[in-house]
Amino acid sequence: MKKNILDYNFPQDLKTMSREELELLPYAIRNFLVENVSRTGGHLASNLGVVELTIALHKVFDSPSDKIIWDVGHQSYVHKILTGRAGQFESLRQFNGLSGFPKKKESPHDAYDTGHSSTSISAAAGMASAREIRNEHYEVVAVIGDGSLTGGMAYEALNNIGASKSKVIVILNDNGMSISKNIGGISTHLGNLRTSKGYLSAKKFIKNTVGSIGSIGNAIAGGLAGFKNDIKYSILEKGGVLFEELGFTYFGPVDGHNIADLINVMNRAKSLDEPVLIHVITKKGKGYKNAEKDPGKFHGIGPFNPETGALLKNTTGISYSEIMGNHLVELAGEDENIVAITAAMGDATGLGPFKKEFPHRFFDVGIAEQHAVTFAAGLAKCGIKPVCAIYSSFLQRAYDQIMEDVCMQELPVVFAIDRAGIVGADGETHHGIYDLSYLMTMPEMTVLTPHDCIGLEKAIDYALSLGKPAAIRYPRGEAVDSALCIDDKKFMSTHKPSVTNVRITLGNDVDVWACGKMFDTGSELVEILNNKGISAGLVDVEVVKPIDISPFNKDCKLIVTLEDNDVYSGFGMHLGSIIKNENIRILNFGWPDKFIEQGTYDELAYKYGLMPQQIAERICEYIEGKA
């Protein structure tokens, strides 16, 4: 048994390991995970929980010929280790480094790129159908967590697979329940029985022979089927009955930290030519006491001290999420119609205090963004004032519901869009750089882009006063001037429910219109231009839709727009369409028309030319006729 994970040649070494070596391997993997994630940050608790499960998967199945699809994908670190990428873990989630999610371009073992929830079973259904169309032979395995099963898409896929009878193995990683020895023993016994040659032969005989005798035979077969159902309902877990009714053969619950049991049940699932669901019970943070004690903290965590679990970087300010949540608590104390809705991200979106203060007005609907939006519409239809706090990237999943259920009915739902813009290490599946693009196309929608803590509070006040759909987008991390939102309560109490675009300075050569987070970039840009002898003005864009052009300066020669959004479909393009008859040139700066990789904001901004000095150089070239 090798002590260092880097000494192995995975995945080849895994195939030849003895049972004793397999039992020791999880200790080495967990030590490796804690050591590396403590330096880079990442999703730790979920990966610690699937160590044995992932070992069994790669022992039984032959990746990449067999397709293993990880739902969401943040629990794929062990999979990456076992497919030969342990040597890259120092770069995990870093710019140009190893992704924290499955990426086909990174390895052929990553069968499907994921990052959002509840998609794996649908993808598996497609792969299984492709296998049958092409008459190929490989296994398709979808690994999905119990949290992801709150997404309706997962049930649509289960229903589709059950009806088609395609051979797909679904592994339900359930870390939300415990397993008793007795239940585990019964399920193991039933699993052994249901895949035994005698059982399968008898099942086939009943179906093909007894049922062919005529009306008497059909009656006998029907009676035997009813007897089978009686047994099933009396001994299977409730979840097992649900999956059986959807057309799956159900195995479980299985101890997700017992490698021998996992290998046994997976081999049995392989022997069947039908849809199978294996219900596996695991523990988040398994093997690292700090993560076991507080799995929520270690779900997604920055660099930390592996001994104490304490974060290495302590922020002195307050995040935009916290400002939103705290201000909503203040407003809800004055208005009993205000409610808060989240899609399984209550604490992360700053709604923890709201849940504590107003538990009967706090709704966590699970990983179900579409439901969250239409649920909010139903509340609003009956006089309630719902605030939906959802990450920008995840809100994309509810596009149709925002359009049809909220905007079309002009319902007063407020969307608190967290993590708008570039979010950093989670990369392209989590960057929120498209919300301006799709929200600005929606009739009746108001879109606000505050750039500091006071602006965010004013935006919330204003949005709740409108009586119509409104969205407020704000970035991840510490808020600008956040100390004001902690200390200057007297100032905050003077807020009036009105938000407009504000002219900060006036310039004759260049007018910089900066949205939200980009206001600071705009301030630096204006200073650089003025120092170069170019007269530059600045507009703080807090209202993106309907576009407020009251600060418009007709005497200016060039307008420059800055936004933390896709540049080809955001604020700048809309502003340009409005002023096209004013004989004023316009330059739009934002993220290019591509999926932006992982990296810090500054690293990515530098790569794509969005640092203040780089923008200034492009403006100078444009003015000089060189661009």
FISEZA-251453 format. One line per 8 residues: number of its first residue (from 0); for each residue x, y, z of C-alpha. Coordinates in steps of 0.25 Angstrom, whole numbers, plus 5000, padded with zeros to 4 digits. Example, Ala and Ser with C-alpha at 12.3 -4.5 7.8 and 13.67 -1.06 7.14 Angstrom:
0) 5049:4982:5031 ~ 5055:4996:5029
This chain:
0) 5000:5000:5000 ~ 5006:5013:4996 ~ 5005:5025:5005 ~ 5005:5036:4995 ~ 4993:5037:4985 ~ 5003:5043:4975 ~ 5011:5030:4975 ~ 4999:5023:4969
8) 4997:5021:4954 ~ 4982:5023:4954 ~ 4972:5018:4948 ~ 4981:5005:4945 ~ 4986:5002:4959 ~ 4971:5002:4965 ~ 4967:4991:4956 ~ 4978:4982:4962
16) 4977:4986:4977 ~ 4973:4975:4987 ~ 4961:4977:4996 ~ 4971:4980:5008 ~ 4977:4991:4999 ~ 4964:4997:4995 ~ 4960:4998:5010 ~ 4972:5006:5013
24) 4971:5015:5000 ~ 4960:5024:5006 ~ 4969:5029:5017 ~ 4980:5033:5007 ~ 4970:5040:4998 ~ 4964:5048:5010 ~ 4977:5053:5015 ~ 4980:5057:5001
32) 4967:5065:4999 ~ 4968:5072:5012 ~ 4983:5076:5010 ~ 4980:5081:4996 ~ 4967:5088:4998 ~ 4972:5095:5010 ~ 4981:5102:5001 ~ 4972:5105:4989
40) 4958:5105:4995 ~ 4947:5097:4988 ~ 4936:5087:4991 ~ 4941:5079:5002 ~ 4930:5072:5010 ~ 4923:5066:4998 ~ 4936:5060:4993 ~ 4939:5054:5006
48) 4926:5048:5006 ~ 4927:5040:4993 ~ 4941:5034:4994 ~ 4937:5020:4996 ~ 4926:5022:4986 ~ 4935:5027:4975 ~ 4946:5016:4978 ~ 4935:5005:4976
56) 4930:5012:4963 ~ 4944:5012:4957 ~ 4946:4998:4962 ~ 4934:4992:4955 ~ 4932:5001:4943 ~ 4942:5004:4932 ~ 4943:5019:4930 ~ 4944:5025:4920
64) 4937:5014:4911 ~ 4926:5013:4922 ~ 4920:5027:4924 ~ 4920:5033:4938 ~ 4912:5046:4940 ~ 4913:5054:4952 ~ 4901:5063:4955 ~ 4905:5077:4958
72) 4919:5072:4958 ~ 4925:5078:4971 ~ 4927:5064:4977 ~ 4936:5060:4966 ~ 4949:5062:4972 ~ 4951:5048:4976 ~ 4947:5044:4962 ~ 4958:5053:4957
80) 4969:5047:4966 ~ 4965:5033:4962 ~ 4966:5037:4947 ~ 4980:5041:4948 ~ 4979:5056:4951 ~ 4984:5056:4966 ~ 4997:5063:4961 ~ 4989:5075:4956
88) 4982:5078:4970 ~ 4991:5089:4973 ~ 4984:5097:4962 ~ 4970:5093:4966 ~ 4960:5104:4963 ~ 4972:5114:4959 ~ 4973:5122:4947 ~ 4978:5112:4936
96) 4977:5101:4946 ~ 4969:5088:4949 ~ 4954:5091:4949 ~ 4945:5088:4961 ~ 4935:5082:4952 ~ 4935:5071:4941 ~ 4941:5076:4928 ~ 4942:5068:4915
104) 4953:5077:4910 ~ 4961:5073:4923 ~ 4959:5058:4922 ~ 4952:5047:4914 ~ 4948:5042:4927 ~ 4939:5054:4929 ~ 4927:5048:4921 ~ 4918:5061:4922
112) 4921:5075:4927 ~ 4912:5079:4939 ~ 4911:5090:4949 ~ 4896:5092:4951 ~ 4887:5082:4958 ~ 4877:5071:4953 ~ 4883:5069:4939 ~ 4890:5056:4940
120) 4879:5046:4938 ~ 4874:5053:4926 ~ 4888:5053:4920 ~ 4889:5038:4924 ~ 4876:5036:4917 ~ 4881:5042:4904 ~ 4894:5034:4905 ~ 4887:5021:4907
128) 4878:5024:4895 ~ 4890:5028:4886 ~ 4897:5014:4891 ~ 4884:5007:4886 ~ 4883:5015:4873 ~ 4898:5012:4869 ~ 4897:4997:4875 ~ 4909:5000:4884
136) 4912:4993:4898 ~ 4915:5001:4910 ~ 4909:5005:4923 ~ 4903:5018:4926 ~ 4903:5023:4941 ~ 4897:5035:4947 ~ 4901:5040:4961 ~ 4891:5049:4967
144) 4890:5055:4981 ~ 4877:5055:4989 ~ 4877:5070:4988 ~ 4877:5070:4973 ~ 4865:5061:4973 ~ 4857:5074:4978 ~ 4859:5078:4963 ~ 4847:5074:4955
152) 4856:5071:4943 ~ 4861:5059:4950 ~ 4847:5053:4951 ~ 4844:5056:4936 ~ 4857:5048:4933 ~ 4853:5036:4943 ~ 4840:5035:4936 ~ 4845:5035:4922
160) 4856:5024:4925 ~ 4845:5016:4933 ~ 4836:5016:4921 ~ 4847:5013:4911 ~ 4853:5002:4919 ~ 4867:5007:4915 ~ 4878:5001:4923 ~ 4883:5013:4932
168) 4888:5011:4946 ~ 4885:5023:4955 ~ 4892:5024:4968 ~ 4885:5033:4978 ~ 4895:5038:4988 ~ 4887:5041:5000 ~ 4894:5049:5011 ~ 4882:5054:5017
176) 4878:5041:5025 ~ 4884:5030:5034 ~ 4884:5016:5031 ~ 4882:5005:5042 ~ 4889:4991:5042 ~ 4876:4984:5040 ~ 4871:4992:5028 ~ 4884:4990:5022
184) 4884:4975:5024 ~ 4870:4974:5019 ~ 4873:4982:5006 ~ 4886:4974:5004 ~ 4878:4961:5005 ~ 4867:4966:4995 ~ 4877:4971:4985 ~ 4884:4957:4986
192) 4871:4950:4984 ~ 4866:4959:4972 ~ 4878:4958:4964 ~ 4880:4943:4966 ~ 4879:4933:4955 ~ 4867:4926:4961 ~ 4859:4939:4963 ~ 4862:4944:4949
200) 4858:4931:4943 ~ 4845:4930:4951 ~ 4842:4944:4947 ~ 4844:4941:4932 ~ 4836:4928:4933 ~ 4824:4935:4939 ~ 4824:4946:4928 ~ 4827:4937:4916
208) 4820:4924:4920 ~ 4809:4925:4930 ~ 4804:4938:4923 ~ 4802:4930:4910 ~ 4793:4920:4915 ~ 4781:4929:4912 ~ 4771:4935:4921 ~ 4774:4925:4933
216) 4789:4928:4931 ~ 4787:4943:4931 ~ 4779:4942:4944 ~ 4790:4934:4950 ~ 4801:4944:4945 ~ 4793:4955:4950 ~ 4791:4949:4963 ~ 4806:4946:4965
224) 4809:4961:4960 ~ 4799:4966:4971 ~ 4806:4957:4981 ~ 4820:4963:4977 ~ 4814:4977:4979 ~ 4809:4973:4993 ~ 4823:4968:4997 ~ 4830:4981:4990
232) 4821:4990:4998 ~ 4823:4983:5011 ~ 4838:4983:5011 ~ 4843:4994:5002 ~ 4846:5007:5007 ~ 4836:5018:5003 ~ 4846:5024:4993 ~ 4848:5010:4987
240) 4834:5008:4984 ~ 4834:5022:4977 ~ 4846:5018:4968 ~ 4840:5004:4966 ~ 4827:5010:4961 ~ 4835:5019:4952 ~ 4840:5006:4945 ~ 4853:5004:4952
248) 4859:4992:4960 ~ 4862:4998:4973 ~ 4874:4994:4982 ~ 4876:5000:4995 ~ 4879:5006:5005 ~ 4893:5003:5004 ~ 4904:5007:5013 ~ 4912:5017:5005
256) 4925:5015:5013 ~ 4926:5000:5011 ~ 4934:4998:4999 ~ 4931:4983:4998 ~ 4916:4985:4999 ~ 4916:4996:4988 ~ 4924:4987:4979 ~ 4915:4976:4981
264) 4902:4984:4978 ~ 4908:4991:4966 ~ 4912:4977:4960 ~ 4898:4973:4962 ~ 4893:4985:4955 ~ 4902:4982:4943 ~ 4896:4968:4942 ~ 4882:4974:4939
272) 4877:4979:4926 ~ 4868:4989:4931 ~ 4867:5003:4938 ~ 4873:5001:4952 ~ 4874:5011:4964 ~ 4884:5009:4975 ~ 4881:5017:4988 ~ 4894:5020:4995
280) 4895:5026:5009 ~ 4907:5035:5011 ~ 4912:5045:5021 ~ 4916:5059:5017 ~ 4930:5062:5022 ~ 4933:5048:5025 ~ 4947:5046:5032 ~ 4950:5060:5035
288) 4944:5064:5048 ~ 4943:5079:5045 ~ 4935:5076:5032 ~ 4927:5066:5039 ~ 4923:5076:5050 ~ 4920:5087:5040 ~ 4917:5081:5026 ~ 4910:5094:5022
296) 4923:5102:5024 ~ 4931:5092:5017 ~ 4922:5090:5005 ~ 4929:5102:4998 ~ 4940:5108:5006 ~ 4953:5117:5003 ~ 4967:5113:5008 ~ 4967:5109:5022
304) 4975:5103:5034 ~ 4974:5088:5033 ~ 4976:5086:5047 ~ 4966:5096:5052 ~ 4957:5098:5040 ~ 4958:5113:5042 ~ 4958:5121:5029 ~ 4972:5127:5026
312) 4966:5140:5020 ~ 4957:5148:5029 ~ 4949:5159:5023 ~ 4946:5172:5031 ~ 4934:5177:5023 ~ 4920:5171:5020 ~ 4916:5164:5007 ~ 4905:5169:4998
320) 4898:5156:5001 ~ 4898:5160:5016 ~ 4894:5174:5013 ~ 4882:5170:5005 ~ 4878:5160:5016 ~ 4879:5169:5028 ~ 4872:5180:5021 ~ 4861:5171:5017
328) 4859:5167:5031 ~ 4857:5182:5035 ~ 4847:5184:5024 ~ 4839:5171:5028 ~ 4838:5176:5042 ~ 4830:5188:5037 ~ 4822:5180:5026 ~ 4817:5167:5029
336) 4814:5164:5014 ~ 4829:5163:5011 ~ 4834:5149:5010 ~ 4847:5143:5005 ~ 4849:5131:4996 ~ 4862:5123:4993 ~ 4865:5111:4985 ~ 4874:5103:4995
344) 4883:5115:4997 ~ 4877:5122:5009 ~ 4890:5125:5017 ~ 4898:5127:5004 ~ 4889:5138:4999 ~ 4889:5145:5013 ~ 4875:5140:5017 ~ 4879:5133:5030
352) 4875:5145:5039 ~ 4861:5146:5032 ~ 4859:5131:5034 ~ 4862:5132:5049 ~ 4854:5145:5050 ~ 4842:5141:5042 ~ 4842:5126:5040 ~ 4827:5126:5035
360) 4830:5136:5024 ~ 4843:5129:5019 ~ 4842:5118:5008 ~ 4853:5109:5004 ~ 4847:5101:4992 ~ 4860:5093:4989 ~ 4868:5093:4977 ~ 4856:5097:4968
368) 4858:5110:4963 ~ 4846:5109:4953 ~ 4837:5105:4964 ~ 4842:5117:4973 ~ 4838:5127:4962 ~ 4824:5122:4960 ~ 4822:5120:4975 ~ 4826:5135:4977
376) 4816:5138:4966 ~ 4805:5131:4973 ~ 4808:5138:4986 ~ 4809:5152:4979 ~ 4795:5149:4972 ~ 4789:5149:4986 ~ 4795:5162:4991 ~ 4808:5156:4997
384) 4822:5163:4994 ~ 4832:5152:4990 ~ 4847:5154:4989 ~ 4854:5143:4982 ~ 4868:5142:4985 ~ 4875:5133:4975 ~ 4889:5133:4969 ~ 4890:5139:4955
392) 4895:5127:4948 ~ 4884:5118:4955 ~ 4873:5128:4951 ~ 4875:5125:4936 ~ 4868:5112:4939 ~ 4855:5120:4941 ~ 4855:5128:4929 ~ 4841:5124:4924
400) 4835:5125:4938 ~ 4840:5140:4940 ~ 4834:5143:4926 ~ 4821:5136:4926 ~ 4817:5135:4941 ~ 4823:5148:4946 ~ 4825:5159:4935 ~ 4813:5155:4927
408) 4804:5157:4939 ~ 4811:5169:4944 ~ 4813:5163:4958 ~ 4821:5170:4968 ~ 4832:5159:4970 ~ 4846:5165:4974 ~ 4858:5157:4969 ~ 4870:5158:4978
416) 4881:5154:4968 ~ 4893:5150:4976 ~ 4907:5146:4970 ~ 4904:5155:4957 ~ 4916:5156:4948 ~ 4929:5149:4949 ~ 4929:5140:4962 ~ 4943:5134:4961
424) 4948:5120:4964 ~ 4935:5112:4960 ~ 4937:5116:4945 ~ 4927:5117:4934 ~ 4916:5109:4939 ~ 4915:5119:4951 ~ 4918:5133:4945 ~ 4906:5142:4945
432) 4909:5150:4932 ~ 4896:5148:4925 ~ 4885:5153:4934 ~ 4885:5167:4928 ~ 4884:5160:4914 ~ 4871:5152:4917 ~ 4864:5162:4927 ~ 4865:5174:4918
440) 4857:5167:4907 ~ 4845:5164:4917 ~ 4834:5174:4916 ~ 4829:5180:4930 ~ 4843:5177:4936 ~ 4851:5187:4944 ~ 4866:5184:4945 ~ 4874:5191:4956
448) 4890:5191:4957 ~ 4894:5197:4970 ~ 4909:5198:4972 ~ 4911:5200:4987 ~ 4904:5196:5000 ~ 4895:5209:5001 ~ 4891:5207:4986 ~ 4887:5193:4989
456) 4878:5197:5001 ~ 4872:5208:4992 ~ 4869:5198:4981 ~ 4862:5188:4990 ~ 4853:5199:4995 ~ 4850:5204:4981 ~ 4847:5190:4976 ~ 4837:5187:4987
464) 4830:5201:4984 ~ 4828:5198:4969 ~ 4817:5188:4970 ~ 4822:5181:4958 ~ 4834:5172:4954 ~ 4847:5176:4958 ~ 4861:5170:4958 ~ 4874:5175:4966
472) 4887:5170:4962 ~ 4899:5171:4971 ~ 4913:5164:4971 ~ 4919:5153:4980 ~ 4928:5158:4992 ~ 4930:5170:5001 ~ 4922:5182:4998 ~ 4927:5195:4994
480) 4926:5205:5006 ~ 4920:5193:5015 ~ 4924:5200:5027 ~ 4913:5211:5025 ~ 4903:5200:5025 ~ 4908:5195:5039 ~ 4910:5209:5046 ~ 4902:5219:5039
488) 4887:5215:5042 ~ 4882:5229:5043 ~ 4887:5231:5029 ~ 4880:5219:5024 ~ 4867:5222:5030 ~ 4866:5234:5021 ~ 4865:5226:5008 ~ 4854:5230:4999
496) 4848:5219:4989 ~ 4854:5225:4977 ~ 4866:5221:4968 ~ 4872:5228:4956 ~ 4884:5229:4948 ~ 4893:5239:4954 ~ 4904:5248:4947 ~ 4916:5248:4956
504) 4925:5257:4947 ~ 4924:5264:4934 ~ 4934:5263:4922 ~ 4933:5268:4907 ~ 4942:5257:4900 ~ 4937:5244:4907 ~ 4925:5240:4915 ~ 4927:5227:4923
512) 4914:5220:4927 ~ 4917:5210:4937 ~ 4908:5199:4942 ~ 4908:5193:4956 ~ 4921:5187:4960 ~ 4928:5194:4948 ~ 4926:5207:4955 ~ 4940:5206:4962
520) 4946:5203:4948 ~ 4939:5215:4942 ~ 4944:5224:4953 ~ 4959:5219:4951 ~ 4957:5220:4936 ~ 4952:5235:4936 ~ 4964:5238:4945 ~ 4974:5232:4935
528) 4967:5239:4923 ~ 4967:5253:4930 ~ 4982:5251:4933 ~ 4984:5248:4918 ~ 4977:5261:4915 ~ 4964:5255:4910 ~ 4952:5262:4917 ~ 4944:5250:4923
536) 4931:5250:4930 ~ 4925:5239:4939 ~ 4910:5234:4940 ~ 4907:5224:4951 ~ 4897:5214:4944 ~ 4887:5209:4955 ~ 4875:5207:4946 ~ 4878:5198:4934
544) 4863:5196:4930 ~ 4856:5204:4927 ~ 4868:5212:4922 ~ 4869:5225:4929 ~ 4876:5235:4919 ~ 4874:5247:4928 ~ 4889:5249:4930 ~ 4891:5249:4915
552) 4901:5259:4910 ~ 4899:5263:4896 ~ 4911:5271:4895 ~ 4920:5259:4897 ~ 4927:5252:4886 ~ 4928:5238:4891 ~ 4920:5229:4901 ~ 4927:5218:4907
560) 4919:5207:4914 ~ 4924:5198:4925 ~ 4917:5185:4930 ~ 4920:5172:4937 ~ 4911:5165:4926 ~ 4912:5159:4912 ~ 4916:5171:4904 ~ 4908:5167:4892
568) 4894:5167:4898 ~ 4895:5176:4910 ~ 4893:5190:4915 ~ 4903:5196:4905 ~ 4896:5190:4893 ~ 4882:5195:4898 ~ 4887:5209:4900 ~ 4894:5210:4887
576) 4880:5206:4880 ~ 4874:5218:4888 ~ 4884:5229:4884 ~ 4887:5224:4870 ~ 4881:5237:4864 ~ 4889:5246:4873 ~ 4901:5245:4864 ~ 4910:5241:4876
584) 4920:5229:4875 ~ 4919:5218:4886 ~ 4929:5208:4891 ~ 4923:5196:4899 ~ 4932:5189:4909 ~ 4928:5176:4915 ~ 4931:5161:4915 ~ 4933:5155:4901
592) 4923:5145:4894 ~ 4929:5133:4900 ~ 4928:5124:4912 ~ 4938:5131:4922 ~ 4947:5121:4930 ~ 4951:5121:4944 ~ 4960:5131:4951 ~ 4960:5143:4960
600) 4953:5156:4954 ~ 4966:5163:4952 ~ 4972:5151:4945 ~ 4960:5150:4936 ~ 4959:5165:4934 ~ 4973:5166:4930 ~ 4972:5155:4920 ~ 4960:5161:4913
608) 4965:5175:4914 ~ 4955:5180:4924 ~ 4965:5187:4934 ~ 4964:5202:4935 ~ 4978:5204:4928 ~ 4975:5195:4917 ~ 4961:5201:4914 ~ 4968:5215:4914
616) 4978:5210:4904 ~ 4967:5205:4895 ~ 4959:5218:4896 ~ 4972:5226:4892 ~ 4974:5217:4880 ~ 4960:5219:4876 ~ 4960:5234:4877 ~ 4973:5235:4870
624) 4967:5226:4859 ~ 4976:5214:4861 ~ 4964:5205:4865
